[in-house]
Amino acid sequence: MTTAEIAEMSNSAPEPAALTMDKPFPALTPAERYHFDVFGYVVIENVLSPAEVAQLREVVYRLRDECLAQDCLKRHGPKVNYAWIEKYHEKHDFLLNIVGADPIISAYMTHPRLVGMAEEIIGAQARIVEGNAHINSRRPGELPTPPAAWGLHRGIDIPFGTHVRQGLQHCSFVKTLTTLVDLGPDDGGTVCIPGSHKIDLPADEIIAAAAKDPRLVHQMVAPAGSTMLFSETLIHGTGIVRSSNERCIIICGYATRMFLEWDDGDGNYGADFHRAVPEPMRILFNGYRHWTRGTRYRRLNDARDERQFELGTWNERAVVPYDRLASTV
């Protein structure tokens, strides 16, 4: 499917669909939201059940093995359902463009709880801009030395990427990172410099300061099925695996709906996949080329929407009237 064809599907109607996917709002408790605002991230446990974790992990490993077997190691080369691998090193496989690679993976990317968390931080309707997974373990030989080994970075700069409403921080580009294995202190969980999502200084200066004081670096330590929700203004990177365990995580990137996707350059998951996207979910996958954002904001003391959502089937989500979600508070 070409970029023009996808754009035509995205802009087939002059206004958003009358119905949209039902998502929790607010998706975070006041304490979780406050933690995010202070540190730039929050870890939510038990987003996925053990059965869902096992199902998703099996699919990610199968996709990795198929990509390796078919030598899908380049962006402009063979792919498995439009996905491929970049090898960071011999013990680190980075799977890209996986949003539509398997229905179970698509179910993760469209999980109502995850989309709801992302939209709460964005403060507006989201689109999926990337989907990937990492499988990595300890490198042979000498352990690498932080902070360079962490690969610390930001995905968007603070002045452009953030705004404040109702006293709460919002960011136009956020990630949900879910671990599919238990992560202990030595298992290489994602690291970050807490508070850096609000400190508008060059990243290298902040990294240099944090390198001198380990208290300035936080690491994800959590059971399988836990999700780290973070702003892409937060300086973050990959932890160092010191144990004999293998780390397996899956990530979805969400941005405000007028942003372009950037996984494969054209949002190409295949014509059959795009045809299977229900109308109420078109903006989530294809965006909306219009200046409006579909704004939606909470107050800190608003109670969390406690409804339970399952991994489910990605294109059979419950829907609600779009105008019920609209808010300009």
N, C-alpha and C positions, 0 to 999 in steps of 0.2 A: 504494500500500500504506500502510495507516494505522500509526501508532505501536503501537497495540494488537496488530495482526497481526504486526508485526515482533517485538514482545515475546513473543508466543506462540511464534514460531519459535525465539527465543533460549532460551526456558525450557521447551521441549518435553520435555526429559529432566531428571531431578533431579540428575544428575551429568554431568560432561564426557563426551564421546564416548569409546569405547574406543580409537579411533584418532585421531591428530592429524597435521597436516602435518609432514613431515620437514624439519628445519632444522639448519644447522651449529651446533655448540656445543663449545667457545667459537668465536665467529665472528670474533674479533679476535686478533691475535698479542699476546704480552705487551707488546711495544713500543707497539703501537697502543693497547692498553688503558691503558698507563701514560700515554701522550700524552693520552688522553681524561680521565683522572683529574686530571692537572695543569691542563689548559687548558679542559676542559668540552666539547671537540669533538675530532674527528680526521677527516682527509680520507683516504679509501681510493681509490686509483686503480684503474682497469680493473675496476670492478664490472660494468659493461656493456661488451660488445664493440662495435667500430665499427658492425657491422651492426645490433645491437640499438639503439644510439644513433640511427642513421638512421631506423629503423622507428618508434621512439617519438617522435622529433622530428617526423616527418611527420604522425603522428596528432595531436599537440598543436597543430600549426599548423592542421591541417584543422578541428579542433574549435574553435579560436579563430575561424577564418574563418566557420564555420557560425553560431557564436553572434553574431558581429557582423552577419552577413547577416540574421539573424532578430530582431535587436534584443533579444537576451537579456542585458539590462544591469541587471536588478533581481532581487533575491532572490525577490520575489513577482510574477514576470512570466513571460513565455515562456522555455522552456529547451530545450536540445538534449540529449536523454538525461539530463535532470535537472541538467545543468551550465549555468552562466551566467558572465558576466564582470562584474567591477567594474573600471572604468578609474581608475587612480590619477592619470594625466594622459594627454595625447594620445599619448604614446609608451610607455605602460605598461599592459598588459592582464593582469589577474589573474583566472585561471580557477578557479572554485570548484566543489566537489561533483562532482569528475571521477572518483571511484573506480570507478564503474560505467559511465562514459560510453563506453568502448571496450574491447574485450577486451585490447588491447595495454597500455592504461593499467592495467587491472585486473591484468595480469601483472606490471607494475612494483610495484604496491602489495603483491602477494603473493610477490614474489621471495624465495625461501628465505634467501638471504644477507642481504637487507635485514631481513627479519623476525627472523632470528637475531641480527643486530647489535642491533636494537631490544630484543629480549627479554633479551639479555645486560646491557644497561644498565638496563632496568627491573628485572631480577632475578626476573621472573615472566612468565607467559603474557600476550601482548599482544592488544589489539583495535585495529583501525583506527578512528581518531577523525576524521581529515580527510584529504583529498587535493586538491591544487591545483597550479597551474603559473603561472609568470610568464614573460611575453615583454616585454622592455623594452629601450630604447635611449636614447641621449643626448637630453636635452630640448633643444628649440630655445632659442636665446638663451644667457643667462649660466648658467654652471654653478652648481648649488646649493652652499651652504656647509655642511660638516659642523660639529658632530655632528647638528644638527637634521635635516638632509637624510637621514640614515641611518635615521631612524625606529626607533631602538634601543628594545628592549623585552624583557621576560621573558614566558613563557607560563604559568609557575607559580612560586609563591614557594618559597624554599629550605626553611623549616621543614616545610611541608606536603608538598613534592614530593620530598624526598631522604631517603635512609638509607644507612648504611654496613654492609657485610657482608664478611667476610674482608679487611677493610682497604680495600675498594674502594667508590667512590662509585656509587650507583644513583639513578635518577630515575624517577618514575612517568609521565613524559610526555617523549617524545623524538621527534626528527625525522630522517628521511633525506632529504637534499637532493641531487639528482643533476643535474649540469650536462650539457646536451645539446649544448653548444658548447664550444670551447676558451675558457678564461678566463685572460687575461693581466692584468697589474697595473692596466691602465686600462679593463677590461671590466666593472666593476661587480659583481664577485663579492661574495658575502655577507660582511659584516663582523661582528666580535664583540669583546667585551672578555674576553680569556682569563683564566680563574680566577674570573670573576664568578659562576660556578655554585656557588661555595663561600663567597662573601663576603656575609653576611646584613646588608646595608646597603640603604637606599633606592636604587633604581636611578638616580634623578636625581643623587645624590651621586657614585656611581661613574662615571656618564657625564661629569659635570663634571670629575672628576679625569682621566679618559682624554682628554678634549678638549684638555688642556694638554700632553699628551705622546703623540705618534703611536706610540711604541713599545708603548703599552698597547692598541692596536687591531690585530687581525689581520684579514686579508682572504683569502678563498678564491681562490687562483690554481692552476688545475689543468686537465688535458686533459679533453676530452669523455668522458663515461662514468665520471667520478669522483664519489664520494658523500661529502658532509660529514655525518657522524653527530654530532648534538649534543643536549645536554640542554636542555629548555625553561627551566631555571633560569639558563641562560647568557644574558647580555644580548647581543642580536644584532639585525641589521638589514640593509638593502639597501645595497650599495656604490654609489658614484656612477660612472656610465658616462662616461668621458672620451674614449673612442675612438669610431670610427664603426661599431663592431660591435654586433650585436643579441644580447642575452643571453636564453637560454631554459633554464629549469630546471623540474624537476618535484619535488614534495615529498609525502611521506606522513608523517602524524602517527600515532604509536602510543602507547597508554597502557595501564596495567594493566587487566585485562579487566573490572573492575567499573565503569570510567569510562563516562560517556555520550559518544556522538559529538556533534560540534558543527558539522559542515559545513552541513547544511540543517535542523538542528534535530530531524530524525526518522530519520536514516540512510536516507533514501528514494532508492534507486537504481532503483526500479521492481520490480514484482512478478515479472516474468520473471527479472530478475537474482537476486533473493533465492531464487527457486525453483531456480536453477542452482548455488547454493552447496552444495557437498558437506557432509555431516554433519561430517567431521573439520575443516572450516574454519568452522563456524558461529560459534564463539567469536571467531575473528579478525574476523569482520564484525559480529556481533550482541552480543558481550560475554557476560557470565555474571553474573546477579544473585545473587551469593553472596559472603560475606566472604572466602572462600579465594582465593588469588592464583595457585596453580600455581607455587610458587616454584622457582627454579633459579639457582644461584650457581656461580661459578668462583673459582679462586685465580689470582693474577697469573701465576705460572709455568706454568699449564696451557697446553699446546700448542694452537694454532689448528686447528680442523677444516678440513683442506685440500681437502675435496671441492669439485668444481666444480658450480655451479648455473647454469642458463640462464634467460633471460626466460620461455621456455616458454609453456604454456597455463595460464591462471590457475586453472581449476577441475579440472585434471588433475594435481595435484601428488602426488608420492610421499607415502605415509603410514607412520607407525610407531605401535606401541602407546603410548597416552598415558602409562602408568605408567613407560615407559622414560625419559621426560623429567622426571618428578617428582624433585625434590631439595629437601631441607631443610638442606643443609650450612651 
